[in-house]
Amino acid sequence: MDVKKGIDSPELVPEKQNTATIDALYKALTTGDTKKVAGLVASDLEWWFHGPQNCHHMMRMLTGESSPTDFTFEPRSITAIDERVIVEGWEGAKVYWVHVWSLKDGFVTQFREYFNTWLTVRELSPRGWLVRSKGSTLWQSQPRDLFSRSLPGLMLAI
């Protein structure tokens, strides 16, 4: 699939459009295409980080403080849940990350970065109570190489 067509294609459901947008964002970051990145991210991006203070790798890339060669984000899984896209990656036994991107009208409006942190995403909204059981788990960290490692855990309630 041509990602550019996928982003603009009206027949795609919002979750697929959001996934295509985030896939295009990672590809643009990898190649250093700052114009493409700027076209996908809202100028008033809300950002939140949890992890060691020296590991703000994605924010450094988004702001231009670092280049694509300083840290490589290789997504291992991409999951869309409504307007959010969760991307998970790990590089060996020492580096594990989860990114939660929120999109509105095709633009990234919020970014949450979890570095060396287990994450569980649960739905706690009244809307979700009608569709799923109250407090159901929607997504959970699945790092294949790090199961024996002790990392702090957080829950993201949506």
Buried (B, 14 or more C-beta within 10 A) or exposed (E): EEBEEBBEEEEBEEBBBBBBBBBBBBEBBBEEBEEBBEBBBBEEBEEEBBBEEEBBBBBBBBEEEBEBEEBEBEEBEBBBBBBBBBBBBBBEEEBBBBBBBBBEEBBBBBBBBBBBBBBBBBBEEEEBEEEBEEEEEBBBBBBEBBEEEEBEEBEBEB
